[in-house]
Amino acid sequence: MAIKQLTVFVENRQGAVASITETLSAHNINIRALSIAETQDFGVLRLIVNDEEAAEKILKDDGYIIKITEVVGVKIGDAPGKLSSALKVLDESKINMEYLYAFMARTEKHAYVVIRVEDNDSAENALRSAGFKIVTDADIEKL
């Protein structure tokens, strides 16, 4: 089951990301994972939140351009080589990874990563078959 990621296009200026995080916080939206990439004029902020529908509405109402993308969340062991093992599964299954980033939360024994691929179902099936746990919306609520 793919999870929903919000992609927010942000002007590359001081305080822009802080404004978004403050807005989400004011509406009790909890950020579970995030990544930002920038160019000279704008940034691309990717978020996994506890309530993507509310976050999307709030940010759109504030004038932001938002895109919802389905991504794969995977739980991996928090030890050297575990991420490499998960990525090898995708590679051996001929699944191209576009990007990845980590969740903000981790446990003593596990880490969580967000992986963007073209075919979420194939990626999830390959990872499950190799023994990895796929992160669900219910898991995100618990983080």
Backbone as a ProteinNet text record, in pm:
[ID]
protein_1_A
[PRIMARY]
MAIKQLTVFVENRQGAVASITETLSAHNINIRALSIAETQDFGVLRLIVNDEEAAEKILKDDGYIIKITEVVGVKIGDAPGKLSSALKVLDESKINMEYLYAFMARTEKHAYVVIRVEDNDSAENALRSAGFKIVTDADIEKL
[TERTIARY]
83.4	0	87.6	87.7	166.8	115.1	205.6	167.8	171.5	101.1	90.6	194.8	260.6	361.4	310.4	326.2	295.1	423.1	416.7	528.1	482.2	556.8	521.4	630	589.6	684	696.9	820.7	847	945.1	914	1007	1135.1	1249.4	1377.8	1413	1357.8	1384.2	1383.9	1447.9	1457.5	1318.7	1299.3	1175.5	1064.3	1083.9	976.2	938	1035.5	1006.3	953.5	1009.7	961.2	814.4	774.3	634.5	543.3	585.9	507	497.1	608.8	605.8	523.9	530	448.8	300.2	265.3	125.2	74.2	151.3	109.7	96.3	192.2	188.2	64.2	30.2	-86.8	-216.3	-215.6	-333.5	-317.8	-222.5	-200.2	-161.1	-90.9	-38.9	103.1	130.5	260.6	341.1	461.5	550	624	614.5	679.7	808.3	814.3	934.7	937.3	1058.3	1067.4	1199.9	1196.2	1314.3	1296.6	1406.2	1398.1	1514.8	1482.6	1582.9	1561.5	1669.3	1652.6	1725.4	1676.8	1745.8	1763.8	1812.1	1835.8	1707.1	1596.1	1473.5	1366.4	1365.3	1260.8	1312.9	1235.3	1268	1152	1181.9	1081.4	1085.3	979.8	968.3	878.4	931.4	852.9	823.8	695.7	651.9	566.2	585.9	492	436.4	304.6	240.7	133.4	84.1	-18.3	-156.5	-180	-309.3	-286.1	-258.7	-221.7	-336.2	-461.2	-574.6	-588.3	-579.1	-588.8	-469.3	-350.6	-230.3	-239.4	-286	-300.5	-395.9	-510.4	-609.7	-553.6	-492.7	-438	-334.2	-242.1	-135.4	-187	-281.8	-341.7	-413.5	-486.1	-556.1	-458.2	-333	-229.9	-158.3	-200.3	-145.3	-29.8	0.7	109.9	62.6	153.2	126.8	166.5	70.8	89.6	66.3	146.5	125.7	127.6	33.2	30	89.2	183.6	250.5	246.4	220.3	227	370.2	419.3	555.3	550.5	661.6	672.9	750	695.5	767.5	811.6	935.6	986.3	1062.2	1039.1	1107	1229.6	1344.8	1468.1	1539.7	1623.5	1704.4	1798.9	1822.7	1912.4	2052.7	2115.2	2249.7	2317.1	2449.3	2519	2475.3	2450.4	2416.7	2268.8	2184.1	2040.5	1975.2	2008	1954.6	2002.5	2128.5	2184.6	2110	2072.6	1997.4	1862.3	1792.9	1662.6	1677.5	1778	1798.9	1840.7	1915.2	1955.7	1833.6	1734.2	1610.1	1543.6	1535.3	1474.5	1555.2	1687	1773	1757.6	1758.8	1745.4	1607.2	1508.2	1372.2	1352.3	1459.7	1457	1365	1363.9	1281.9	1375.7	1355.5	1438.6	1389.7	1481	1448.5	1477.3	1379	1396.8	1464.4	1424.1	1485.8	1443.5	1511.3	1470.7	1511.4	1445.5	1480.7	1428.3	1471.1	1437.4	1325.3	1252.6	1155.8	1232.5	1166.5	1229.5	1237.4	1144.9	1141.6	1217.9	1275.7	1338.2	1323.8	1333.5	1329.2	1469.7	1484.2	1615.1	1672.4	1585.3	1632.2	1599.5	1521	1476.2	1484.3	1495.6	1485.6	1378	1325.5	1220.5	1264	1244.6	1280	1161.7	1159.3	1060.5	1132.6	1074.2	1135.9	1036.4	1080.3	996.4	1040.7	947	970.6	855.4	871.1	764.7	647.2	674.2	570.1	571.8	488.6	486.1	450.2	351.3	308.2	421.3	494	606	714.7	744.1	846.3	804.5	679.6	631	634	590	590.6	731.7	825.9	964.9	1024	999.1	1053.2	990.2	858.5	790.6	846.1	862.8	913.7	1053.5	1129.2	1263.9	1263.4	1143.8	1133.8	1124.5	1112.8	1100.6	955.3	933.3	798.8	770.8	655.5	614.2	540.3	571.4	509.9	371.5	273	135.7	97.3	-18.8	-69.8	-85.5	-128	-144	-9.5	95.9	230.6	273.5	240.1	278.3	210.4	87.1	15.1	85.2	153.2	219	356.3	415.5	551.7	554
-118.3	0	124.3	195.3	317.2	422.4	509	620.3	748.6	849.1	974.1	1074.7	1133.4	1235.7	1367.6	1474.7	1607.8	1668.1	1718.8	1793.3	1937.6	2024.5	2166.1	2245.6	2329.5	2415	2544.1	2574.1	2680.7	2781	2907	3011.3	2998.3	3010.7	2999.8	3135.2	3154.5	3277.8	3246.2	3331.9	3311.9	3301.9	3200	3184.3	3110.3	3076.2	3012.8	2875.9	2793.5	2660.5	2673.1	2765.5	2787.8	2827.5	2906.9	2948	2827.4	2736.8	2616.2	2529.7	2507.2	2421	2484.4	2616.2	2684.9	2672	2685.5	2672.8	2532.8	2432.4	2294.3	2270.9	2319.9	2304.3	2370	2487.5	2559.7	2483.2	2393.7	2312.7	2168.6	2148.1	2016.7	1907.9	1948.1	1853.1	1818.4	1689	1643.1	1592.5	1644.6	1603.1	1477.7	1372.3	1245	1225.3	1283.6	1275.2	1397.3	1441.7	1554	1554.2	1615.8	1632.6	1764.1	1834.2	1956.2	1958.7	1995.6	2016.1	2157.8	2222.2	2360.9	2392.7	2497.4	2560.7	2705.6	2787	2927	2999.6	2968.3	3044.4	2975.1	2842.3	2773.6	2641.9	2588.7	2459.8	2363.6	2237	2132.6	2065.6	2087.5	2031.6	1909	1793.5	1670.1	1636.2	1605	1580.1	1454.2	1380.6	1277.8	1330.9	1343.9	1400.6	1305.9	1334.6	1248.4	1267.2	1376.6	1399.8	1476.5	1400.7	1466.9	1544.9	1501.6	1575.2	1713.1	1719.3	1848.4	1936.9	1878.8	1955.9	2011.9	1930.7	1976.2	2095.5	2085.8	2194.1	2321.7	2306.7	2422	2494.5	2417.8	2480.2	2538.1	2469.7	2525.5	2655.6	2658.5	2780.8	2895.6	2861.3	2962.7	3000.2	2939.5	2977.1	2891.6	2785	2698.6	2604.1	2569.7	2467.8	2333.9	2241.2	2111.3	2000.4	1897.3	1776.4	1658.7	1566.2	1445.1	1331.5	1260.6	1149.5	1029.2	912.4	791.3	740.1	706.9	657.1	532.6	463.6	343.6	378.3	340.5	353.5	214.9	201.3	69.9	78.4	-20.7	-31.1	-119	-67.5	-143.4	-151.7	-249.5	-259.4	-141.3	-92.9	20.5	-32.7	-81.5	-136.4	-119.5	-117.6	-104.2	-210.8	-167.5	-258.9	-285.4	-246.6	-276.7	-195.6	-68.7	10.9	-46.1	-80.2	-139.1	-266.4	-347	-470.6	-439.6	-339.7	-303	-250.5	-168.1	-112.8	-221.6	-319.7	-431.8	-511.3	-527.7	-597.3	-525.9	-394.1	-317.2	-331.9	-322.6	-335.3	-472.5	-576.6	-712.2	-735.5	-658.8	-667.9	-572.6	-507.9	-414.2	-295.9	-248.4	-134	-15.6	89.8	208.8	298.3	337.9	430	572	660.2	799.4	881.9	862	929.6	859.8	891.4	841.1	941.1	932.2	1011.5	938.8	980.9	908.8	977.4	895.5	949	1016.9	1109.5	1179	1090.5	997	909.3	781.7	726.3	595.8	528.3	398.3	324.4	278	208.5	159.9	60.3	-14.4	-121.3	-101.3	2	18.9	164.1	180.5	311.9	298.8	410.2	411.1	501.5	455.3	537.5	546.7	656.1	680.6	659.5	579.1	550.4	583.4	660.9	693.4	605.6	527.8	440.7	458.4	407.6	420	329	208.4	109.6	69.3	136.5	111.3	-32.9	-89.4	-226	-326.1	-313.2	-404.2	-388.8	-265.3	-240.8	-299.4	-275.5	-328.5	-480.8	-542.3	-689.1	-744.5	-682.5	-728.7	-714.7	-599.8	-577.6	-672.3	-690.6	-784.6	-925.6	-966.6	-1101.4	-1121.9	-1013	-1020.6	-1002.9	-991.3	-984.2	-844.8	-743	-606.7	-574.4	-491.7	-448	-315.8	-308.7	-186.3	-97.2	29.3	125.9	162.9	162.2	196.7	329.8	381	502.7	482	363.3	332.6	338.2	292.2	300.3	445	528.8	670	736.5	700.2	755	722	607.5	562.6	624.7	679.4	734.5	859.6
0	0	0	-107.7	-120	-21.7	20.8	107.2	24	71.2	-4.7	42.5	-55.5	-31.5	-87.3	-13.1	-63.5	-118.4	-238.9	-296.6	-304.5	-238.8	-231	-302.5	-396.2	-465.9	-385.8	-344.6	-248.6	-308.4	-291.6	-333.1	-251.3	-317.3	-248.4	-185.5	-65.2	9.3	158.5	234	377.8	440.3	524.5	599.3	527.2	400.7	323.9	380.8	410.6	465.1	608.2	684.3	820.9	819.8	724.3	713	689.7	603.9	576.6	701.6	768.4	886.8	999.4	1012.6	1113.5	1081.8	954.6	912.5	943.1	908.3	935.8	1086.3	1161.4	1307.3	1367.2	1319	1369.8	1345.9	1247.7	1216.5	1264.3	1355.3	1417.4	1316.5	1212.1	1113.5	1156	1171	1215.6	1096.2	1080.3	971.8	1015.8	934.5	964.9	885.5	766.2	683.6	594.8	559.9	468.8	396.7	280.7	197.9	123.9	104.1	24.5	-73.6	-195.1	-299.1	-349.5	-387	-427.3	-555.9	-618.1	-730	-687.5	-775.6	-739.1	-702.8	-771.1	-751.9	-668.7	-667.3	-593.2	-536.8	-444.8	-385.6	-401.9	-388.4	-392.2	-255.2	-178.6	-44.9	-51.8	-11.5	-9.9	134.7	162.4	299.6	308.7	416.1	459.1	590.5	599.2	718	769.7	888.8	948.8	886.1	816.3	752.1	622.2	514.7	388.8	326.4	344.6	286.8	349.3	481.4	549.9	514	511.6	478.4	337.1	244.2	105.8	98.3	163.1	160.1	223.8	338.8	411.2	326.6	268.8	190.7	58.6	-4.8	-127.6	-96.6	16.6	57.7	82.3	120.9	142	11.5	-100.4	-229.6	-280.3	-211.8	-256.8	-365.9	-454.7	-556	-494.9	-492.7	-427.1	-528.3	-518.2	-596.7	-499.8	-515.6	-434	-517.5	-458.1	-524.9	-431.8	-487.3	-406.7	-407.8	-288.9	-270.3	-182.9	-175.3	-93.7	32.9	146.3	272.6	313.5	353.7	392.1	524.3	607.4	736.4	715.9	755	739.5	873.8	888.4	1009.4	1018.2	1138.4	1159.5	1186.1	1080	1088.7	953.4	950.7	823.2	722.6	600	492.4	472.4	566.7	554.3	442.1	430.2	320	187.4	181.6	60.1	21.6	119.7	93	28.9	79.4	24	-118.2	-141.3	-274.4	-373.2	-325	-410.5	-456.3	-367.3	-403.7	-521.2	-512.8	-621.6	-750.8	-738.1	-855.2	-920.8	-840.5	-894.7	-955.5	-910	-964.9	-1082.6	-1125.4	-1239	-1213.4	-1088	-1048.7	-1026	-1103	-1091.1	-978	-891.9	-784.1	-832.3	-820	-861.3	-751.6	-627.7	-514.1	-387.3	-278	-146.8	-40.6	72.5	189.2	311.7	428.6	550.6	628.1	703.1	798.6	910.9	978.3	1089.5	1213.8	1226.9	1343.2	1314.3	1417.7	1406.2	1541.3	1540.5	1665.5	1696.9	1805.8	1846	1745	1678.7	1590.9	1443.5	1411.3	1273.6	1228.5	1098.7	1035	928.1	883.9	783.1	669.7	546.5	431.3	335.5	261.7	157.3	24.7	-62.7	-191.8	-302.1	-399.5	-515.2	-631.2	-682.6	-797.2	-894.8	-1014.6	-1114.8	-1082.5	-1033.2	-1007.8	-860	-780.5	-636.1	-603.4	-671.6	-641.7	-661.7	-771.1	-797	-691	-654.8	-553.7	-419.3	-380.8	-253.5	-252.5	-360.7	-368.4	-360.4	-431.1	-428.7	-288.4	-225.8	-91.4	11.3	2.1	93.4	76.7	-48.3	-76.4	-18	-7.6	49.1	201	260.7	406.6	465.3	382.1	433.8	463.4	567.1	602.5	532.5	468	399.8	500.1	498.9	589.9	535.8	624.8	589.1	652.8	614.2	678.1	828.9	869	1012.5	1084.1	1018.9	1078.1	1096.1	998.7	1006.1	1126	1151.8	1267.2	1398.5	1405.3	1527.9	1548.1	1443	1454.8	1539.9
[MASK]
+++++++++++++++++++++++++++++++++++++++++++++++++++++++++++++++++++++++++++++++++++++++++++++++++++++++++++++++++++++++++++++++++++++++++++++++

